[in-house]
Amino acid sequence: MNGRICTRTFVFAFILLVVIGIAFEVSLRWLDLHLTKAPIYPKEKFTSLGIQIPSKGEAKWVRFGQERPMSESEVDELGTRNYISRWFEEVNPEDSDEPRRFQLHCAYYTGMIDTVPHVPERCLVGAGIDMAGKGKRVKIDLDLGTGLAYPDPDVDREKHGKIWVTVSRESKNPVRLPGNIEDLEIYVTPFVEPGGRKLFAGYFFIANGEVVAQADEVRFKAFNLEDDYAYYAKVQFQSSGVESAEELGDLVSDVLKDLLPELMLRVPDWVDVVDGRYEPPV
């Protein structure tokens, strides 16, 4: 008798789970929610960035040294082939005879968003470089509204919010900036190398058309259940020629005024994606 009751209970529980599963899947389809994301690819890769900043006209920063391509094992660890790691040097330093230098590292990811492990707090420590203090968020000032940037008059603000547009020196065409670019911050951490030299590394992410400063925020931006696609790009700066997190922030602010439009040409235009105008590259 007890065996029959256990069997009936098991069958009932199994049928109930199947019904719940079907109802859950139907609900997701009815609500147009997506637990998995389709990959989305930019038309240009980060490797196509020029060797000077800005890309056209009088250069403020030029490539310093040669780039070392990653090995296959390093690429596998990074998790993407769409990346760049390039050092730049200041052309005409104003306050010192010693030009400032920084490394730009960008990496693009798309599809299912899970964790974001490739940040300096893990990678540099794994390479034998010690953290010299806690990380902090630093505000980046791009002087929006005082330069060539202007609010895009052609977007639906109720859907997209305020979207700034600027001009790419590379393409000579308008390019949209991330949706909350006024709130741009980088997360900066101090490190000390084995020889005692101090360096600062800071980064932010462009995730589904918005910017966030830390890895744990990427999921909330790039994993909206209503979105079909998901992507994020890490934009990282590293320098031993600065004395504080704020000084690295000043350097990044200066660089991004010219660099950000070119970076945005190498990630999907999220306004077009949301409005259904995204066309996959051929």
C-alpha positions in Angstrom: 0.0 0.0 0.0 2.8 2.4 0.9 4.6 1.6 -2.3 1.5 2.5 -4.4 1.1 5.8 -2.5 4.8 6.6 -3.1 4.5 5.8 -6.8 1.4 7.9 -7.2 3.1 10.8 -5.3 6.1 10.5 -7.6 4.0 10.5 -10.7 1.9 13.5 -9.5 5.1 15.4 -8.7 6.6 14.6 -12.0 3.5 15.7 -13.9 3.3 18.9 -11.8 6.9 19.8 -12.7 6.3 19.2 -16.4 3.2 21.4 -16.3 5.1 24.1 -14.4 8.0 23.9 -16.9 5.6 24.3 -19.9 3.7 27.1 -18.2 7.0 28.9 -17.5 8.2 28.6 -21.1 4.8 29.8 -22.4 4.9 32.7 -20.0 8.4 33.7 -21.2 7.3 33.6 -24.8 4.0 35.5 -24.1 6.0 38.2 -22.1 8.7 38.2 -24.8 11.4 37.5 -22.2 14.8 35.9 -23.1 16.8 33.9 -20.6 19.5 33.2 -23.3 21.0 35.9 -25.5 21.9 35.9 -29.2 25.5 37.0 -30.0 25.8 40.4 -31.6 28.9 41.5 -33.5 30.3 45.0 -34.4 31.3 45.9 -37.9 34.8 46.7 -36.8 37.2 45.0 -34.4 39.3 46.8 -31.8 42.4 45.9 -33.8 41.3 48.4 -36.4 41.9 51.3 -34.0 44.6 53.7 -35.3 48.1 54.0 -33.8 47.4 57.6 -32.7 44.8 59.5 -30.7 42.9 61.3 -32.2 42.9 59.1 -35.3 43.0 62.0 -37.7 44.6 65.5 -37.4 47.3 66.5 -34.9 48.0 63.6 -32.6 48.0 64.0 -28.8 49.0 60.4 -28.2 50.9 58.0 -30.4 51.7 54.3 -30.1 54.7 53.5 -28.0 56.6 50.3 -28.7 55.4 47.2 -30.5 52.4 45.2 -29.7 52.9 41.6 -28.6 50.2 39.3 -29.9 48.7 36.9 -27.3 49.4 33.2 -27.4 46.6 30.8 -28.1 46.5 29.9 -24.4 46.3 33.6 -23.4 43.5 34.1 -25.9 41.7 31.1 -24.6 42.1 32.5 -21.0 40.9 36.0 -22.2 37.8 34.4 -23.8 37.7 36.5 -27.0 39.7 37.3 -30.1 38.3 40.8 -30.4 40.8 42.6 -28.2 43.6 45.1 -28.3 46.5 45.8 -25.9 48.4 48.9 -27.0 50.7 51.4 -25.3 50.5 55.1 -26.1 52.8 58.0 -25.3 52.0 61.7 -25.0 53.3 63.8 -28.0 53.8 67.2 -26.4 53.7 67.0 -22.6 52.9 70.4 -21.1 54.0 70.0 -17.4 57.0 67.8 -17.7 59.8 66.7 -20.0 58.8 63.1 -19.4 55.8 62.2 -21.5 52.9 60.3 -19.9 52.3 56.8 -21.1 49.4 54.4 -20.7 48.3 51.0 -21.9 44.9 50.7 -23.5 43.3 47.3 -23.3 39.9 46.6 -24.8 38.1 43.3 -25.1 34.7 42.5 -26.6 32.3 39.7 -25.4 28.9 38.8 -26.6 26.1 36.2 -26.1 25.4 34.7 -22.7 26.6 37.0 -19.9 27.9 35.3 -16.8 30.9 36.5 -14.8 33.5 39.1 -15.9 36.7 37.7 -14.5 39.3 39.6 -16.5 39.9 42.7 -14.4 43.2 44.0 -13.1 42.4 42.9 -9.5 42.6 39.3 -10.7 44.8 39.4 -13.8 47.6 41.6 -12.5 47.7 39.8 -9.1 47.8 36.5 -11.0 50.9 37.9 -12.9 52.7 38.6 -9.7 51.9 42.2 -9.2 50.5 43.1 -5.7 47.6 45.4 -4.9 48.8 48.5 -3.0 45.4 49.5 -1.6 41.7 49.4 -2.2 40.0 50.3 -5.5 37.8 53.3 -5.9 35.4 54.8 -8.4 36.7 58.0 -10.2 34.4 60.3 -12.1 35.3 60.9 -15.7 34.5 64.4 -17.1 34.1 64.5 -20.9 32.9 68.1 -21.1 29.6 67.2 -22.8 27.8 70.2 -24.2 30.9 72.3 -24.4 32.4 70.6 -27.4 31.2 68.9 -30.5 28.7 66.6 -28.6 25.0 67.3 -28.7 21.8 65.5 -27.6 20.5 63.3 -30.5 17.2 64.8 -31.7 16.2 61.7 -33.6 15.8 59.2 -30.7 12.7 58.5 -28.6 13.7 59.8 -25.2 10.9 57.8 -23.4 12.5 54.6 -24.8 16.2 55.5 -24.8 16.7 58.4 -22.5 19.0 61.2 -23.4 21.5 60.1 -26.0 24.5 62.2 -26.9 26.0 62.3 -30.4 29.5 63.4 -31.4 31.6 63.2 -34.5 34.1 60.6 -35.3 37.3 62.0 -36.6 38.0 58.7 -38.3 34.8 58.3 -40.2 33.8 62.1 -40.2 30.3 60.9 -39.3 28.1 61.3 -36.2 28.3 58.5 -33.7 26.1 57.9 -30.6 27.6 57.7 -27.2 26.4 55.3 -24.4 23.0 56.2 -22.9 24.2 57.2 -19.5 27.6 58.7 -20.5 27.1 61.7 -18.1 27.6 59.2 -15.2 30.8 57.6 -16.6 33.2 56.4 -13.9 36.2 54.1 -13.9 37.2 51.8 -11.1 40.8 52.4 -10.2 43.1 50.2 -8.2 46.8 50.9 -7.1 49.4 48.2 -7.6 53.1 47.8 -6.9 55.4 45.8 -9.2 58.1 43.4 -7.8 60.7 46.1 -8.4 58.7 48.6 -6.2 57.3 50.7 -9.0 53.7 51.8 -8.4 51.1 51.7 -11.1 47.4 52.4 -11.4 44.9 50.4 -13.4 41.3 51.6 -14.1 38.5 50.3 -16.3 34.9 50.6 -17.2 32.5 48.6 -19.3 30.2 49.4 -22.2 27.3 47.0 -21.8 24.3 46.9 -24.1 24.6 50.6 -24.8 25.3 51.9 -21.3 28.4 52.3 -19.2 29.2 50.7 -15.8 32.3 50.9 -13.7 32.5 47.5 -12.1 32.2 43.9 -13.2 29.3 42.9 -11.0 27.2 45.7 -12.7 27.6 44.2 -16.2 24.9 41.6 -15.6 22.3 44.2 -14.7 23.0 46.2 -17.9 23.7 43.5 -20.4 21.2 40.8 -19.2 17.9 42.6 -19.4 15.3 39.8 -19.9 13.6 41.9 -22.6 16.6 42.1 -24.8 17.3 39.6 -27.6 21.1 40.3 -27.6 23.8 40.9 -25.1 27.3 42.3 -25.3 29.9 44.1 -23.2 33.2 45.6 -23.9 35.9 46.2 -21.2 37.9 49.4 -21.7 41.0 49.4 -19.4 43.8 51.9 -18.8 47.0 51.3 -17.0 49.8 53.7 -16.2 52.9 54.0 -13.9 53.3 57.7 -14.8 50.5 58.9 -12.5 50.6 59.5 -8.8 47.0 58.8 -7.8 43.7 57.3 -8.9 42.4 60.8 -9.6 45.4 61.6 -11.8 44.7 58.5 -13.8 41.1 59.7 -14.1 42.3 63.0 -15.5 44.4 61.2 -18.1 41.5 59.0 -19.0 39.1 62.0 -19.3 41.6 63.6 -21.7 42.1 60.5 -23.8 38.4 59.5 -24.1 37.3 62.9 -25.5 39.0 61.8 -28.7 39.0 58.0 -28.3 35.4 57.3 -27.2 33.8 58.0 -30.6 36.2 55.6 -32.2 35.4 52.9 -29.6 31.7 53.4 -30.2 32.2 52.6 -33.9 33.5 49.2 -32.7 30.5 48.2 -30.6 26.8 47.8 -31.8 24.7 51.0 -31.9 22.2 50.0 -29.2 19.6 52.5 -30.3 19.5 50.8 -33.7 19.4 47.4 -32.0 16.5 48.2 -29.8 14.6 49.9 -32.6 15.1 46.9 -34.9 17.6 48.4 -37.3 20.5 46.2 -36.4 22.0 44.5 -39.5 24.6 41.7 -38.8 27.9 42.3 -40.5 28.3 40.3 -43.7 
